Amino acid sequence: MTSGTTGKVWFVGAGPGDPELITVKGQKLLAQAGAVLFAGSLVDRAATLYAPPGCVIRDSKDMTLEEMTAWLIEQTRAHATVVRLQTGDPGLYGALIEMARPLSAEGIEWSVVPGVSSAMASMAAAGESMTLPEVTQSVIFTRVEGRTPMPEGEDLASLAAHRTTLCIFLSITLMYKVEAALRAAGWPEDAPMLVVHKASWPGEEKILRGTLGDIKQRCREAGVASQAMIVASPTLGALHWETLVRSKLYDPTFTHRFRKASA
């Protein structure tokens, strides 16, 4: 890199765990990176195998926010491409803005490459759909309150009252709070529940199905106590329903700009 210039920082979503689920753009950036800072506690180290020989690779699991941003800034002085490799998508439950602000203050260019969220990977692993015609057309990504408080009006019981698909992050250790919130919102004991541990991780993925009444016990029996997506949705199990409302887009009686109704 030319003396006196600085490189660019790319916040790259590594996806949910399977190294093949990183985007093509993310893989290409890793292949040309001079330095990579990856979230070792969450991102499968296999994702760093795309980095070239001689690349400076650092695990961030023992670093504070200030140490991470300082490291990124330092690396831009020596490398044209610096990658911060994050789990899932950088804009969802990450420190994207907190890390980007010091970069902007230093005049360092940065961009984001989106990644596959564990919410999508979990539903894919289980063969489920987040939405169904006339069942629900909305999806809520949320969590329950732990050490990080929830903003006013975003408690899980309030959100669950909508009876849409709920993808509940970072909450497997607080399953009792999840259950209490759903019950408070009027969800029945036989409401279907899905928990996916390490969605897409080769050899480590676990898919647990149950109901509001028994999912906590199923998780306990399976030893699932971390890195799990909780899904509560009226769409769960639709593959085995006797009837489904058809999608209008593919209904022969429905006309749209690419096809006229045939029946």
C-alpha positions in Angstrom: 0.0 0.0 0.0 1.2 3.5 -0.8 2.9 5.3 2.1 0.6 7.8 3.7 -2.7 6.1 2.6 -5.0 4.0 4.7 -6.9 0.9 3.8 -10.6 0.2 4.0 -12.4 -1.8 6.6 -15.1 -4.2 5.5 -17.6 -5.5 8.0 -18.4 -9.0 6.6 -21.2 -11.2 7.7 -19.8 -14.7 8.0 -23.3 -16.2 8.1 -24.7 -18.6 10.7 -21.8 -21.1 10.9 -21.4 -23.1 7.8 -18.4 -21.6 6.0 -20.1 -22.2 2.7 -22.9 -19.8 3.7 -20.7 -16.8 3.5 -21.6 -14.6 0.5 -19.4 -14.8 -2.6 -18.5 -11.1 -2.1 -17.5 -11.9 1.5 -15.3 -14.8 0.4 -13.6 -12.7 -2.2 -12.8 -9.9 0.3 -11.3 -12.5 2.7 -9.2 -13.9 -0.1 -7.6 -10.4 -0.6 -7.5 -9.3 3.0 -4.3 -8.3 4.6 -5.8 -8.5 8.1 -8.9 -10.3 9.5 -10.4 -9.7 12.9 -12.9 -12.5 13.6 -15.4 -13.3 16.3 -13.9 -16.5 17.5 -16.5 -17.2 20.2 -19.2 -17.2 17.5 -17.7 -17.6 14.0 -16.5 -21.0 12.9 -12.7 -20.6 12.4 -13.1 -22.4 9.1 -14.4 -19.1 7.7 -10.9 -17.7 8.1 -9.5 -20.4 5.8 -10.5 -18.2 2.9 -7.8 -15.7 4.0 -4.5 -15.8 2.0 -1.2 -16.9 3.3 0.5 -14.2 5.4 -2.7 -12.6 6.3 -2.8 -11.2 9.9 -5.6 -13.0 11.7 -6.8 -12.0 15.1 -9.5 -13.6 17.3 -11.5 -10.8 19.0 -13.2 -12.9 21.8 -10.9 -11.5 24.5 -10.9 -7.9 23.2 -12.9 -4.9 24.3 -14.6 -2.6 21.8 -11.8 0.0 22.2 -9.1 -2.7 21.5 -10.9 -4.0 18.5 -11.3 -0.5 16.9 -7.7 0.3 17.7 -6.6 -2.9 16.0 -8.7 -2.2 12.9 -7.3 1.3 12.6 -3.7 0.1 13.1 -4.2 -2.5 10.3 -5.5 0.0 7.8 -2.1 1.7 8.0 -0.5 -1.4 6.6 -3.2 -3.2 4.5 -5.5 -2.0 1.8 -8.3 -4.5 2.8 -9.1 -5.2 6.4 -12.0 -7.5 7.3 -14.0 -7.6 10.5 -15.7 -11.0 10.2 -18.9 -11.2 12.2 -21.4 -13.9 12.9 -24.7 -13.8 10.9 -25.3 -10.3 9.6 -23.3 -7.3 10.9 -26.3 -5.1 11.3 -28.2 -7.5 13.6 -27.3 -7.8 17.3 -23.7 -6.6 16.6 -21.6 -3.6 17.4 -21.5 -2.3 13.9 -22.2 1.3 14.6 -20.1 1.4 17.8 -17.1 0.2 15.8 -17.8 2.3 12.7 -18.0 5.6 14.5 -14.3 5.7 15.6 -13.3 4.7 12.0 -15.3 7.5 10.6 -13.8 9.9 13.1 -10.4 8.8 11.8 -11.4 9.3 8.2 -11.2 5.6 7.5 -13.5 4.3 4.8 -15.7 1.3 5.7 -18.5 -0.7 4.1 -20.8 -3.6 5.1 -21.3 -7.0 3.4 -24.5 -8.6 4.6 -24.7 -12.1 5.8 -27.2 -14.9 6.3 -28.9 -14.6 9.7 -29.2 -17.6 12.0 -33.0 -16.9 11.9 -33.1 -17.8 8.2 -30.6 -20.7 8.7 -32.7 -22.1 11.5 -35.9 -22.2 9.5 -34.1 -23.6 6.5 -32.6 -26.4 8.7 -36.1 -27.3 10.0 -37.8 -27.0 6.6 -40.1 -24.3 7.8 -41.5 -21.1 6.4 -41.6 -17.8 8.3 -44.7 -16.7 6.4 -47.8 -18.3 5.0 -50.8 -16.8 3.1 -53.6 -15.9 5.6 -51.6 -17.3 8.5 -48.9 -14.6 9.0 -47.1 -12.2 6.7 -44.9 -10.6 9.4 -41.7 -11.7 11.2 -40.3 -10.2 14.4 -36.7 -10.5 15.3 -36.3 -9.9 19.0 -34.9 -11.1 22.3 -35.9 -11.2 25.9 -34.6 -8.8 28.5 -31.4 -9.9 30.2 -28.4 -7.8 31.2 -29.3 -5.7 28.1 -32.7 -3.9 28.8 -35.4 -3.8 26.2 -36.7 -0.4 25.0 -40.1 0.6 26.2 -42.9 -1.2 24.3 -40.6 -4.0 23.1 -41.1 -6.5 25.8 -41.7 -10.0 24.4 -45.3 -10.2 25.7 -46.2 -7.1 23.8 -44.6 -8.3 20.6 -46.1 -11.8 21.0 -49.6 -10.4 21.2 -49.3 -9.8 17.4 -49.3 -13.7 16.9 -46.8 -13.4 14.1 -43.6 -15.4 13.6 -41.1 -14.6 16.4 -37.4 -15.3 16.0 -36.0 -14.9 19.5 -32.3 -14.4 19.6 -29.8 -14.6 22.6 -32.5 -16.0 24.9 -32.0 -19.8 25.3 -30.7 -19.4 28.9 -33.8 -17.3 29.6 -36.4 -19.8 28.2 -38.5 -19.4 31.3 -38.9 -15.7 30.4 -39.8 -16.6 26.9 -42.5 -19.0 28.1 -43.9 -16.5 30.6 -44.1 -13.8 27.9 -45.9 -16.1 25.4 -48.4 -17.2 28.0 -49.0 -13.6 29.0 -49.8 -12.9 25.4 -52.3 -15.7 25.2 -50.4 -18.3 23.3 -51.8 -21.8 24.2 -49.8 -24.6 25.8 -49.9 -26.6 22.6 -48.5 -23.7 20.4 -45.7 -25.2 18.3 -42.1 -24.2 19.2 -38.8 -24.7 17.4 -35.3 -24.4 18.8 -32.2 -24.8 16.6 -28.8 -25.0 18.1 -25.9 -23.9 16.0 -27.9 -23.8 12.8 -25.9 -24.9 9.7 -22.8 -25.8 11.8 -21.4 -29.0 10.2 -21.8 -31.9 12.7 -23.1 -29.7 15.5 -26.6 -28.6 14.5 -29.5 -29.7 16.7 -33.1 -29.3 15.8 -35.7 -29.5 18.6 -39.4 -29.4 18.1 -42.0 -29.1 20.8 -44.8 -27.0 22.3 -44.9 -24.0 24.6 -45.6 -26.5 27.4 -42.6 -28.8 26.9 -39.9 -27.1 24.8 -37.9 -26.0 27.9 -37.7 -29.6 29.1 -36.7 -30.8 25.6 -33.9 -28.3 25.5 -32.7 -29.4 28.9 -32.7 -33.1 27.9 -30.8 -32.3 24.7 -28.2 -30.2 26.6 -29.0 -27.1 24.5 -28.0 -24.0 26.6 -26.2 -21.7 24.2 -26.1 -20.5 20.6 -29.7 -21.4 19.8 -32.5 -19.7 17.9 -36.0 -19.9 19.5 -38.9 -19.7 17.0 -42.5 -19.4 18.0 -44.8 -19.2 14.9 -48.3 -20.1 13.7 -46.6 -21.4 10.6 -44.6 -24.2 12.3 -45.5 -27.7 11.1 -47.4 -26.5 8.1 -45.8 -29.2 5.9 -48.2 -31.7 7.6 -51.4 -29.7 7.7 -54.3 -31.1 5.8 -55.0 -27.9 3.9 -53.2 -24.7 3.0 -54.3 -21.4 1.5 -52.7 -21.2 -1.9 -50.3 -18.4 -2.8 -52.0 -16.0 -5.1 -48.9 -15.5 -7.2 -48.9 -19.1 -8.4 -52.7 -19.7 -8.4 -54.1 -20.4 -11.9 -57.0 -18.1 -11.2 -54.8 -15.1 -10.5 -53.6 -12.7 -13.2 -50.4 -10.7 -12.9 -48.2 -8.9 -15.3 -46.3 -12.0 -16.4 -49.2 -14.4 -16.7 -52.9 -14.3 -17.4 -55.3 -16.4 -15.4 -55.9 -19.8 -17.0 -58.9 -20.9 -15.0 
